[in-house]
Amino acid sequence: MSTRQLRKLQKQRELAQASEGAKEDIEASDESDELARPAPRPRVSLFAALGGEDEDEEEDEADAGEKVRKDSTDLTQPQTAEPEKKSKKKKKKKKKKAAATTTAVAASAEPEATDEDEIDKAIKELQINTLQNAAAAGTVTPSHRTSELLKINTYHLKALNEMRNLFGREAMEAADAEEAQENTRRRRGAVNRQVDLETYLREPPGAKKLPEVTLRRNIFIQGRDHWPRQTSGGLSLKEVRQAPDGSWTEYAFCHEKDYDAMQTTFFAMVQMGDPMRLVHMLKECPYHVSTQLQVSAVAKQDQNMALASELCERALFTFGRLATLSFRQNIEAGRARLDFRRPENREFWLAGFHYIRSLIRKGTYRTALEWAKLIYTLDPEDPYAMRHLIHFLAVRAHESRWLVDFLNEMERTNENRDLAYLQQTLVLAKLQMGKLDEARQDLTRGMQRLPWLYCALFQELNLDAPPSIWGIHADSDARSFWVKLYTLKTKDLWNNTQATDLLKSVAKALDRIDVTELPRDDAPADRGATRLVYLEGETSLLGVAPRHLLESQPNYDFDPLPPPEEENIFTNESTHLPWLQQDHRRNGQTQEMLEQMQNLLGRRAVRLGPVGDADEDEAAAELEDDEELRRDLEAHAARANEPGLLATLMQLLGVGRAADQRNDGADRADSSSDEMPELDVNNGEMREDLPGSWPEEDAGSGNER
């Protein structure tokens, strides 16, 4: 049944009740004025001016009102019939009203029951359709429940809203006023002297600003007044495809011709290694995302965290300027997708990750959680391992109820072996919810399943491990990786009286855990988790991360640990440049330098003494197999055109140092006599021996020593 028919039924029901009420009033009163009063006219719909069906509904309402007035007029006549006739007349009126509604509704003696049945039927049909759509979506995408859990509230994407909730609007306004005064003082004091990087990247006073609508209505970031008024420079957003069942829609960020040229220039400047060139490029192209992220890394190295965070915000603001209405709607519904294999899309992941880290430093955990959910939603493969941030951010943000539902749904639909570690945070979530018994049960199962994790957690909390888990440690790099990653994120959450007391009581009540009945090892870290720890920069984690992933090339700060070349989707030449240069290094300069080093090694062996061919071949093979040397050579290959490369490589190997010293000494011996001689450290006299030669010892000096 359509919505229009349901509304008609509801109105007829109200009109029937109104007529019955009027009849009762007439029978109870003897005054003619009361008997002649008509029933109130139904209120006209406010949407009647829109036309279409609303006009028809307005006509139906007018006809129904006229019918009520007629019924009321009939009721003014004297009632002389017997009770049986009166009852029959009432039934006839009800049947006429039921038949006049619509042919789609079956006639009934009780219209109220008919209305309720039709409404229930319509609701059931809607529920059936929803379940069918969810089932169809579950065949190719995460379950409908997962999509519901990952809906994004754009209000929580902006840190300013959370800070207002934490500190109050007055405090935030006072902070903004203080910042404005500081900026004014900085601009006035910057006259006739050098300015800092932050001031240089700001627009000068009096410059045109971005429109207020552009600043305020950005889906991701609320813009700042001092950001330049320029376009994105050729960056665009396009819809790629849509799921047959409508459960997701894939989008892609695209580089137009001008933007592609900027990207090529950016890559060339990265190869030069001069950060100031990038700063000047950012001044000229203020909304070039790769340059923003690279200069943000430079600011972070200079300990300017405020500027680093602001540049990440500007990068996300650039992406938000491209958002279409459908993209906004799908983001909010958790149905928007980006393909991580496209290098243009990966910039959004990188900007979002760095922004999440800045939000965590500020203590705005609710905003950080919403961003982590957004990045997790964009690709079901989770290329940045956002699941390892979501679980502890949810507890920080007091979203424990949501975390329980999310992890339970992941257990049902996800096959990642590291999920067992994430589920241990359910203990903290249920403690936060006040469910102590459930938390105790989950903790008991967790200790029996992952005793090495809790043994490490006891050590991190400076607690003595009970006999049940004492001495049970992670016995592989893969297992150590997951243990260290979990304890790094959650040890502060466990460090409270309620959690530690529960840990000690549960561990003390358990018997000694038999590890032989548990899985022998965990799955190794995937590329996403390795990328996460690489960006985190935690040395303890990097030491147990898969080496083949960490050492994969190319690997740049603007695109950390990208997928292998064959898995990428290249749409223009600039995004393919890192792989093209890597091929050039592998097939050209690096191989030539290896051959030069082998020749140098052979000449060095001749100087040191006669060796056999077998020894020389063995030394050359050791040089060729030295992975550390190869990494150094590849690192220097990027600077192959710079002077002094061969000398640097020789210094790394310690090759030819003695020869250089002898040559240097010979040159100095042939020079003019007015050159400064060397000081004899034994007698305090000036000697004219070769530089670097040890002074001859006489008997007196030897006796003195």
KAVEN-V254472 format. One record per residue. N is the residue number from 1. PHI is phi in whole degrees, 0 to 359 (999 if undefined). NEAR is the number of other C-alpha atoms within 8 Angstrom. Layout:
n:phi:near
N:PHI:NEAR
N:PHI:NEAR
This chain:
n:phi:near
1:999:6
2:284:5
3:296:6
4:297:7
5:295:9
6:296:12
7:295:8
8:297:10
9:299:10
10:296:9
11:291:9
12:298:11
13:294:10
14:294:8
15:294:11
16:296:8
17:295:8
18:296:9
19:293:12
20:294:8
21:297:8
22:295:11
23:297:10
24:296:8
25:295:10
26:293:12
27:294:7
28:276:6
29:241:8
30:257:8
31:279:6
32:290:6
33:295:6
34:292:10
35:291:12
36:274:9
37:288:7
38:282:9
39:289:10
40:296:4
41:289:5
42:299:6
43:288:4
44:286:7
45:296:7
46:290:5
47:267:7
48:296:11
49:291:7
50:284:7
51:83:8
52:73:6
53:292:7
54:296:12
55:293:11
56:296:8
57:295:10
58:296:11
59:296:8
60:298:8
61:296:11
62:296:8
63:296:8
64:295:10
65:296:11
66:296:8
67:295:8
68:295:12
69:296:10
70:295:8
71:299:9
72:293:15
73:294:10
74:298:7
75:290:10
76:286:9
77:289:6
78:296:5
79:261:4
80:245:4
81:286:6
82:284:6
83:302:6
84:295:6
85:296:8
86:299:9
87:295:8
88:297:8
89:297:8
90:294:8
91:294:9
92:297:8
93:296:8
94:295:10
95:293:11
96:296:8
97:295:9
98:293:10
99:285:9
100:277:7
101:291:10
102:193:7
103:286:7
104:285:4
105:257:6
106:288:6
107:290:7
108:214:8
109:286:7
110:239:6
111:295:10
112:297:7
113:295:7
114:297:10
115:300:11
116:296:8
117:295:8
118:295:10
119:294:9
120:298:8
121:296:8
122:295:9
123:296:8
124:296:8
125:297:8
126:296:8
127:295:8
128:295:8
129:297:8
130:297:8
131:294:8
132:295:8
133:297:9
134:296:10
135:294:10
136:295:9
137:293:14
138:293:10
139:285:7
140:236:6
141:225:7
142:305:11
143:298:11
144:299:10
145:296:7
146:297:10
147:298:12
148:295:9
149:290:9
150:259:11
151:296:10
152:254:11
153:264:8
154:296:9
155:298:6
156:277:11
157:280:12
158:250:12
159:296:10
160:299:6
161:294:9
162:292:12
163:294:11
164:294:11
165:292:8
166:282:6
167:249:8
168:95:9
169:295:8
170:296:6
171:296:9
172:291:11
173:294:8
174:296:8
175:294:8
176:296:8
177:295:8
178:294:8
179:294:8
180:296:8
181:295:8
182:296:8
183:295:8
184:296:8
185:295:8
186:293:9
187:292:9
188:292:7
189:282:6
190:274:9
191:289:7
192:63:4
193:206:5
194:290:6
195:251:7
196:279:6
197:296:6
198:296:7
199:292:9
200:295:8
201:278:8
202:280:9
203:286:9
204:293:5
205:301:4
206:87:4
207:288:6
208:293:6
209:254:9
210:293:11
211:301:6
212:299:6
213:297:6
214:295:10
215:288:12
216:269:8
217:261:7
218:291:12
219:291:10
220:259:10
221:227:12
222:278:11
223:293:11
224:249:6
225:294:7
226:272:7
227:285:10
228:297:10
229:267:7
230:217:8
231:277:6
232:286:8
233:80:10
234:116:10
235:270:11
236:222:9
237:236:10
238:229:8
239:274:8
240:267:8
241:199:7
242:223:8
243:294:8
244:302:5
245:268:7
246:76:8
247:282:9
248:204:10
249:226:14
250:266:12
251:239:14
252:209:13
253:277:10
254:237:9
255:258:12
256:280:9
257:299:7
258:295:9
259:292:12
260:296:12
261:294:9
262:297:9
263:295:11
264:295:10
265:297:8
266:299:11
267:297:9
268:296:8
269:290:11
270:297:10
271:294:7
272:290:6
273:76:6
274:254:8
275:295:9
276:293:6
277:297:8
278:293:14
279:297:9
280:295:8
281:293:10
282:294:14
283:295:8
284:280:6
285:236:8
286:292:10
287:241:13
288:273:13
289:296:9
290:299:10
291:293:11
292:300:15
293:290:13
294:290:11
295:292:14
296:299:13
297:295:9
298:296:10
299:297:12
300:292:11
301:295:7
302:275:6
303:64:6
304:262:9
305:292:8
306:296:6
307:292:11
308:299:14
309:293:12
310:295:8
311:291:12
312:294:15
313:297:11
314:294:12
315:296:14
316:292:13
317:297:13
318:298:11
319:295:9
320:294:11
321:293:9
322:270:9
323:294:10
324:267:6
325:296:6
326:294:6
327:296:10
328:299:10
329:296:8
330:288:12
331:297:12
332:295:11
333:274:12
334:74:13
335:248:12
336:279:14
337:229:11
338:233:10
339:272:11
340:292:9
341:287:10
342:272:11
343:301:12
344:296:11
345:285:13
346:295:11
347:297:12
348:293:10
349:300:10
350:295:10
351:297:13
352:295:12
353:296:9
354:296:10
355:292:11
356:299:11
357:297:9
358:292:9
359:293:13
360:294:10
361:297:7
362:283:6
363:87:6
364:268:12
365:286:12
366:294:12
367:293:13
368:298:14
369:296:12
370:295:12
371:292:11
372:296:13
373:297:12
374:298:12
375:293:12
376:294:13
377:289:13
378:296:10
379:215:12
380:300:7
381:286:4
382:53:12
383:292:10
384:251:10
385:52:11
386:295:12
387:298:8
388:277:9
389:254:10
390:297:11
391:295:11
392:272:12
393:292:12
394:296:15
395:291:13
396:300:9
397:272:9
398:60:7
399:250:9
400:292:12
401:299:8
402:294:9
403:296:13
404:299:10
405:295:9
406:294:10
407:291:10
408:295:8
409:291:10
410:296:9
411:297:9
412:280:6
413:245:8
414:247:6
415:248:6
416:292:5
417:289:7
418:284:9
419:297:10
420:299:7
421:287:11
422:295:12
423:292:8
424:291:11
425:287:10
426:299:12
427:299:12
428:293:13
429:296:13
430:285:13
431:296:11
432:294:10
433:276:8
434:84:6
435:263:9
436:292:8
437:295:6
438:294:9
439:297:13
440:295:11
441:295:8
442:296:11
443:292:12
444:297:11
445:295:8
446:295:10
447:293:12
448:287:8
449:270:7
450:230:9
451:295:13
452:294:11
453:293:11
454:285:10
455:296:14
456:294:11
457:292:10
458:299:11
459:295:10
460:296:9
461:269:8
462:58:6
463:246:7
464:281:6
465:288:9
466:293:9
467:301:8
468:296:10
469:234:15
470:296:8
471:79:5
472:266:8
473:239:9
474:293:10
475:252:6
476:206:7
477:295:10
478:297:13
479:291:13
480:297:11
481:300:12
482:292:11
483:295:13
484:292:10
485:294:9
486:291:12
487:294:11
488:297:7
489:276:9
490:243:9
491:298:12
492:290:7
493:289:8
494:282:9
495:275:9
496:215:8
497:299:6
498:297:6
499:290:11
500:292:10
501:297:8
502:293:9
503:302:9
504:292:9
505:291:8
506:290:11
507:296:12
508:290:10
509:280:6
510:276:9
511:280:7
512:301:7
513:276:9
514:271:6
515:284:5
516:292:6
517:271:5
518:262:7
519:303:6
520:288:5
521:203:7
522:257:9
523:294:8
524:294:8
525:295:12
526:278:6
527:295:9
528:294:11
529:293:11
530:295:13
531:297:11
532:298:10
533:288:11
534:296:10
535:288:7
536:294:6
537:76:7
538:282:8
539:295:6
540:296:7
541:279:11
542:297:10
543:292:6
544:248:10
545:285:12
546:301:9
547:293:6
548:294:6
549:277:9
550:294:10
551:266:6
552:292:8
553:233:6
554:284:9
555:209:9
556:239:7
557:296:6
558:276:9
559:206:11
560:287:9
561:44:13
562:290:7
563:297:7
564:303:6
565:303:6
566:290:4
567:269:7
568:282:10
569:247:7
570:265:9
571:248:5
572:208:8
573:286:8
574:296:9
575:287:11
576:267:9
577:301:10
578:303:8
579:285:9
580:295:8
581:290:8
582:296:10
583:296:8
584:295:9
585:294:13
586:292:9
587:262:8
588:239:8
589:297:11
590:297:12
591:295:10
592:296:8
593:291:9
594:298:10
595:295:8
596:296:8
597:292:8
598:294:10
599:295:8
600:298:9
601:295:11
602:293:10
603:294:8
604:293:10
605:296:11
606:294:9
607:293:7
608:285:6
609:150:6
610:291:7
611:228:8
612:282:6
613:297:6
614:295:6
615:295:8
616:295:11
617:295:8
618:295:8
619:295:9
620:295:11
621:294:8
622:298:8
623:296:9
624:290:9
625:272:6
626:286:8
627:292:7
628:296:6
629:296:8
630:298:9
631:296:8
632:295:8
633:295:12
634:294:10
635:294:8
636:281:9
637:295:10
638:295:8
639:248:8
640:294:8
641:272:5
642:277:6
643:290:4
644:85:6
645:294:11
646:296:6
647:295:7
648:296:8
649:294:9
650:295:10
651:292:9
652:299:7
653:272:6
654:73:7
655:266:10
656:76:8
657:293:8
658:295:6
659:295:7
660:297:8
661:293:9
662:292:8
663:296:8
664:295:8
665:293:11
666:295:9
667:296:8
668:287:8
669:291:7
670:277:6
671:282:7
672:291:5
673:285:4
674:280:4
675:287:6
676:294:4
677:283:8
678:269:9
679:277:8
680:281:10
681:288:6
682:275:7
683:259:5
684:73:7
685:257:8
686:275:8
687:245:8
688:245:6
689:288:8
690:293:9
691:298:6
692:92:6
693:279:6
694:283:4
695:298:7
696:291:4
697:263:6
698:258:6
699:295:6
700:293:6
701:294:9
702:292:8
703:293:6
704:296:5
705:286:4
